[in-house]
């Protein structure tokens, strides 16, 4: 099937070409791959947020915005004679077929683990220039996600704990080292020990089959919702009458009851 045979895709491609034409939109014509890469990242996060909101309508809109960037980059590459959207779609189709030999070929896979093994083996065959396990992991990934990917790759060499008890014990060890660094007062060492602690927490998340990036994002979102609840509650207080710690903690518990889930009151004392 020709990837451009869908009228809605053809319409989008023609709109992008018109916007980039000499008599098109000055802003669109001025853009480059570099100039809009930050917006591409923002759109990815907005898709994730729509998924978390469990809103099909928002997800449809955000996926459209993400698709716009795929078509925009493809249009710019087409103008440079590098590739087109059709090339992107054909390349992806070929890759999916190659990496699913248990569906499109004679290989067998009875579990998700076997599917991953097929996928990884095919990737190695496609990219023999990659020498390190870490080749292909973008350095621009958020630190938690990158740490989790590094750990998963290292586990293939046997550099891993057998179960979650290993990282759980290591967290206690790393926390003790943080306390020791704080007592020593060396800012550089404190930063390094905090990093080691976070890295070990990510390892625990991986062993418990939790995406550390999503877990922290969810915690941050819950924290924001609860603080906004407290902000709203405090707007009715007369000026010059700040709440004491007990009242703030009570409001925090009320916000937890409304938003659900767990969360520790950020006691400043």
C-alpha angles and dihedrals in degrees: 000000000000107000090220095054093095108095092214091056091045089052092051092049092050091049091052091047090050093049090051095045120112090258093040132097114324092215095050092045091052095056126104134185088265097046096058102034091098090055090051089058091049091052091053090055091047089055089053091049091052089051091051090050088054089225114147091190093053091043091053091052095046093047087053091054090049091049088052089063092049090053093042093054090044091052092050090049090049090054088053092049092244104115142316136229088262089058090051092051094044092048091050092048091051091048093050091051093047093048095048102056088149088065104031099026144031099282121110129223121176098174141035089251091058090049090054090049091054090048094050093045092051091048090055091050092049095048109037090159090073108097102170128061087233096056109116096030105116115236087214092069116114109272096247093050092045091050091052092050092048090052093049091051093047089051088066087067091050093258094137145089119261093236144350093284090076097060091038090060091042091055090061089049093049092047090054089052090051090053090049091051092049089052089051092052097219107143094200093052091045089055092048093049092048087051091051090049093051091046090054092048087054088052090053090050090052093051089050090050092246123139102233093204092054092044093054092042090054092048091050091050092050090048091052092049092051095047090049089052089053091046090054092048092051095052090081093057117102116254115269094028105101119186120254123234094264092056092047090052091050091052089048091055091048090051090051090052090053099042098036128219131071133298139155120241107247095237107193094196 
